[in-house]
């Protein structure tokens, strides 16, 4: 008897780049973008083709920007053959991009972030929280005359011009959600984080290393409604209502009240200190969070989230490498 053949699984139809982009650049996203455009005429470059070409130049090959522009413009024309054709010169394209208000780019980014949350909805939340890791890194730039004039040296004599990038990454999926660039080798990562707080979704939880502690930063995070889980440095002094031996401490309420805040008669920051014990390495990791309720955010949750952040350290390095 001849065995019946097992039916083959039908593979999902591979989508083209154009179709994939349209899943992010939806009519609703374009509506948000157009609402941010000031009412003025742009003869050869409407906002939609301008942004389409600007985005698709990322994937185009070419030894120069004009070559990439030609490829990106051709891609747009082929995918939108019923639309009015945009300008043909790279110089005109550059001028149109230069006149583009920052509010338009922010509206586009906000719309794309909304689409990312939609596609990753089943992995976006962990319990009550959306966990994000935050870190920064220094990137060396090519030694062109323009970059050396605009950025200067990277701190050391005769060093390459550098920029600093601070990124917020969704820890479960590894998606880069927000980022900021700063000039030089040692800009304020904390200031970058504060600038990005307004764009984080509700119930976001920032997980960061010891470089992100600070009285002002904690107040900014709490004022923005963004919770945090920050590794503590040995130089930080915390106050407790009850004295407990460190060997027995697991978690409890503490008060962060640095001398500077005391002198200005500012109130202390109430937080919860957690001690995560690594039995294999015999290392204790001290973490501070503004979530004082263990029912909302347990010690095991903190352990898991910070482990994800630590395990993603190498991923952060590879993520920063894509920005140049």
C-alpha positions as CSV (number, residue, x, y, z in Angstrom):
1,X,0.0,0.0,0.0
2,X,1.3,3.4,-0.9
3,X,1.5,5.8,1.9
4,X,-0.3,9.1,1.5
5,X,2.1,12.0,1.3
6,X,2.0,14.4,4.2
7,X,0.8,17.8,3.1
8,X,3.6,20.4,2.9
9,X,3.4,23.4,5.2
10,X,2.6,26.4,3.2
11,X,5.3,29.0,3.8
12,X,4.1,32.5,4.4
13,X,4.4,34.7,1.4
14,X,7.6,36.7,1.6
15,X,6.8,40.4,1.6
16,X,8.7,42.9,-0.5
17,X,10.5,45.9,1.1
18,X,7.7,48.1,-0.2
19,X,5.0,46.0,1.4
20,X,6.9,45.8,4.7
21,X,7.4,49.5,4.8
22,X,3.7,50.1,4.2
23,X,2.9,48.1,7.3
24,X,4.7,50.8,9.3
25,X,3.9,53.8,7.1
26,X,0.1,53.4,7.4
27,X,-2.5,56.0,6.5
28,X,-2.9,56.8,10.2
29,X,0.9,57.4,10.5
30,X,0.8,59.7,7.5
31,X,-2.1,61.6,9.0
32,X,0.0,62.3,12.1
33,X,2.9,63.4,9.9
34,X,0.8,65.8,7.8
35,X,-0.8,67.3,10.9
36,X,2.7,68.4,11.9
37,X,3.5,70.0,8.5
38,X,3.2,73.7,8.3
39,X,0.8,75.0,5.6
40,X,3.2,76.0,2.9
41,X,3.7,74.8,-0.6
42,X,6.6,72.5,-1.6
43,X,6.6,72.5,-5.4
44,X,8.6,69.4,-6.1
45,X,8.8,67.7,-2.8
46,X,5.7,66.8,-0.9
47,X,6.3,65.4,2.6
48,X,5.4,61.8,1.8
49,X,7.8,61.2,-1.2
50,X,10.5,63.2,0.7
51,X,10.3,60.9,3.7
52,X,9.9,57.8,1.6
53,X,13.2,58.6,-0.3
54,X,14.9,59.7,2.9
55,X,14.1,56.4,4.7
56,X,14.8,54.0,1.8
57,X,18.2,55.6,1.2
58,X,19.1,53.5,4.3
59,X,18.9,50.3,2.3
60,X,20.3,51.6,-1.0
61,X,23.8,50.8,-2.3
62,X,26.0,53.4,-3.7
63,X,29.5,54.9,-3.2
64,X,28.0,58.4,-2.6
65,X,24.8,60.0,-1.3
66,X,23.7,61.1,-4.8
67,X,24.0,57.5,-6.0
68,X,21.9,56.3,-3.1
69,X,19.4,59.1,-3.7
70,X,19.0,58.0,-7.4
71,X,18.3,54.4,-6.3
72,X,15.8,55.5,-3.5
73,X,14.0,57.9,-5.8
74,X,13.7,55.2,-8.5
75,X,12.3,52.8,-5.8
76,X,9.7,55.3,-4.8
77,X,8.6,56.1,-8.4
78,X,8.2,52.3,-9.2
79,X,6.1,51.8,-6.0
80,X,4.0,54.9,-6.5
81,X,3.6,55.2,-10.2
82,X,0.2,56.8,-10.0
83,X,1.5,59.6,-7.8
84,X,3.1,62.8,-8.9
85,X,6.9,62.3,-9.4
86,X,9.2,64.1,-7.0
87,X,12.2,66.3,-7.9
88,X,15.1,64.8,-9.7
89,X,18.1,66.6,-8.3
90,X,20.0,65.6,-5.2
91,X,20.6,69.2,-4.4
92,X,16.9,70.0,-4.4
93,X,16.3,66.9,-2.2
94,X,18.9,68.1,0.3
95,X,17.3,71.6,0.4
96,X,13.8,70.1,1.0
97,X,15.2,67.9,3.8
98,X,16.9,70.9,5.4
99,X,13.6,72.8,5.4
100,X,11.7,69.9,7.0
101,X,10.5,70.9,10.5
102,X,11.8,68.7,13.3
103,X,8.1,68.2,14.4
104,X,7.5,66.3,11.2
105,X,10.3,63.8,12.0
106,X,9.1,63.4,15.6
107,X,5.6,62.7,14.4
108,X,6.9,60.1,12.0
109,X,9.0,58.5,14.7
110,X,6.1,58.5,17.1
111,X,3.8,56.8,14.5
112,X,6.4,54.1,13.8
113,X,6.9,53.4,17.5
114,X,3.1,52.9,17.7
115,X,3.3,50.3,14.9
116,X,6.2,48.5,16.6
117,X,4.1,48.2,19.8
118,X,1.2,46.8,17.7
119,X,3.3,44.2,16.0
120,X,5.1,43.1,19.2
121,X,2.0,43.3,21.4
122,X,2.3,39.7,22.6
123,X,5.9,40.2,23.8
124,X,5.7,43.9,24.7
125,X,4.4,43.5,28.3
126,X,5.9,41.4,31.1
127,X,3.3,41.4,33.8
128,X,2.4,45.0,34.6
129,X,5.6,46.4,33.0
130,X,7.2,47.3,29.7
131,X,10.9,46.6,30.5
132,X,13.5,48.9,28.8
133,X,17.3,48.9,29.2
134,X,19.2,52.1,28.9
135,X,22.9,52.6,28.2
136,X,25.4,54.8,26.3
137,X,28.5,54.4,24.3
138,X,31.2,56.5,22.5
139,X,31.5,56.2,18.8
140,X,34.5,57.3,16.8
141,X,33.7,59.1,13.5
142,X,35.8,59.4,10.3
143,X,38.4,62.1,10.3
144,X,36.9,64.4,7.7
145,X,37.5,68.1,7.8
146,X,33.8,68.9,8.4
147,X,33.4,66.4,11.3
148,X,36.6,67.6,13.0
149,X,35.4,71.2,12.8
150,X,31.9,70.4,14.1
151,X,32.7,67.7,16.7
152,X,36.3,68.5,17.7
153,X,38.6,65.9,19.2
154,X,37.4,63.1,21.3
155,X,39.0,64.2,24.5
156,X,42.6,63.1,24.0
157,X,45.1,64.9,21.9
158,X,45.1,63.9,18.2
159,X,42.1,61.6,18.7
160,X,39.3,61.1,16.2
161,X,36.1,63.2,16.4
162,X,33.5,61.3,18.5
163,X,29.8,61.3,19.3
164,X,28.0,59.8,22.2
165,X,24.8,57.8,21.7
166,X,22.4,56.8,24.5
167,X,19.8,54.2,23.6
168,X,16.7,52.8,25.1
169,X,16.1,49.2,24.1
170,X,13.1,46.9,24.7
171,X,14.7,44.1,26.7
172,X,12.5,41.3,25.6
173,X,12.6,41.9,21.8
174,X,15.9,43.9,21.5
175,X,14.2,46.6,19.5
176,X,15.9,50.0,19.7
177,X,13.0,52.2,20.9
178,X,14.6,55.6,21.4
179,X,18.1,57.2,21.2
180,X,19.9,60.5,21.5
181,X,23.3,61.7,20.1
182,X,25.6,64.0,22.0
183,X,28.8,65.8,21.0
184,X,32.1,64.6,22.4
185,X,33.2,61.6,24.5
186,X,31.6,62.4,27.8
187,X,28.2,64.0,27.5
188,X,25.5,63.4,30.1
189,X,23.8,60.1,29.7
190,X,21.4,61.1,32.4
191,X,20.4,64.2,30.4
192,X,19.8,62.1,27.3
193,X,17.6,59.8,29.3
194,X,15.6,62.7,30.7
195,X,15.1,64.1,27.2
196,X,13.6,60.7,26.1
197,X,11.2,60.3,29.0
198,X,8.3,62.1,27.3
199,X,8.3,59.5,24.5
200,X,8.2,56.4,26.7
201,X,4.8,54.6,27.0
202,X,2.9,54.3,30.2
203,X,4.1,51.6,32.6
204,X,7.6,51.7,31.2
205,X,10.3,50.4,33.5
206,X,13.9,51.6,32.9
207,X,16.6,49.1,33.9
208,X,20.0,50.7,34.1
209,X,23.5,50.4,35.6
210,X,25.0,52.4,38.4
211,X,25.9,55.3,36.1
212,X,22.3,56.4,36.1
213,X,21.6,57.0,39.8
214,X,21.1,60.5,41.0
215,X,18.7,62.6,43.0
216,X,17.5,64.8,40.2
217,X,17.2,62.0,37.7
218,X,15.1,59.9,40.1
219,X,12.8,62.9,40.6
220,X,12.6,63.4,36.8
221,X,11.7,59.7,36.3
222,X,9.0,59.8,38.9
223,X,7.5,63.1,37.6
224,X,7.3,61.5,34.1
225,X,5.5,58.4,35.5
226,X,8.4,56.2,34.5
227,X,9.5,53.6,37.0
228,X,13.1,52.5,37.4
229,X,15.3,49.7,38.5
230,X,18.9,51.0,38.9
231,X,22.0,49.2,40.2
232,X,23.4,51.0,43.2
233,X,27.0,52.1,43.6
234,X,29.0,51.5,46.8
235,X,29.4,55.3,47.1
236,X,25.7,55.9,47.5
237,X,24.3,56.5,51.0
238,X,20.8,55.3,51.8
239,X,18.8,55.8,55.0
240,X,16.5,53.2,56.6
241,X,14.0,53.4,59.4
242,X,15.1,50.1,61.0
243,X,18.7,48.8,61.2
244,X,19.1,45.4,59.6
245,X,22.4,43.5,59.1
246,X,23.5,43.5,55.5
247,X,23.9,39.7,55.6
248,X,20.2,39.4,56.4
249,X,18.8,42.2,54.2
250,X,16.8,41.1,51.1
251,X,14.5,44.1,50.5
252,X,13.0,47.1,52.3
253,X,12.1,50.7,52.2
254,X,15.0,53.2,52.1
255,X,15.4,56.9,51.6
256,X,17.9,58.5,49.2
257,X,18.8,61.9,50.6
258,X,22.2,63.2,49.4
259,X,23.9,66.1,51.2
260,X,23.1,68.5,48.4
261,X,19.4,67.9,48.8
262,X,19.6,68.1,52.5
263,X,21.3,71.5,52.4
264,X,18.6,72.8,50.0
265,X,16.0,71.4,52.4
266,X,14.6,69.2,49.6
267,X,12.7,66.0,50.6
268,X,14.3,62.6,50.4
269,X,13.3,60.1,47.7
270,X,11.5,57.1,49.1
271,X,12.4,53.9,47.3
272,X,12.8,50.2,47.7
273,X,16.2,48.5,48.0
274,X,16.5,45.0,46.8
275,X,19.4,42.6,47.2
276,X,19.8,40.0,44.4
277,X,22.1,37.2,45.4
278,X,24.0,35.2,42.8
279,X,24.7,31.8,44.4
280,X,27.1,30.7,41.6
281,X,29.3,33.8,41.6
282,X,28.7,34.6,45.3
283,X,28.0,38.3,44.3
284,X,25.3,40.5,45.8
285,X,23.7,43.0,43.4
286,X,22.0,45.9,45.1
287,X,19.1,47.4,43.1
288,X,16.9,50.5,43.8
289,X,13.4,50.9,42.5
290,X,10.6,53.4,43.0
291,X,8.0,50.6,43.1
292,X,7.6,50.2,46.8
293,X,4.9,47.4,46.6
294,X,6.3,43.9,46.4
295,X,3.0,42.8,44.9
296,X,3.4,45.1,42.0
297,X,7.1,44.3,41.5
298,X,8.6,41.4,43.3
299,X,12.2,40.5,44.1
300,X,12.1,37.7,41.6
301,X,10.8,40.2,38.9
302,X,13.8,42.5,39.7
303,X,16.2,39.6,39.5
304,X,14.8,38.6,36.1
305,X,14.7,42.1,34.6
306,X,18.2,43.0,35.7
307,X,19.6,39.6,34.5
308,X,18.1,40.4,31.1
309,X,19.8,43.8,31.2
310,X,23.1,42.3,32.2
311,X,22.9,39.5,29.6
312,X,22.1,42.2,26.9
313,X,25.4,44.0,27.6
314,X,26.9,42.6,24.4
315,X,23.8,43.3,22.5
316,X,24.0,47.0,23.4
317,X,27.5,47.1,22.0
318,X,26.4,45.6,18.7
319,X,23.3,47.9,18.7
320,X,25.5,51.0,19.0
321,X,27.6,49.8,16.0
322,X,24.6,50.3,13.7
323,X,24.3,54.0,14.3
324,X,27.3,55.2,12.2
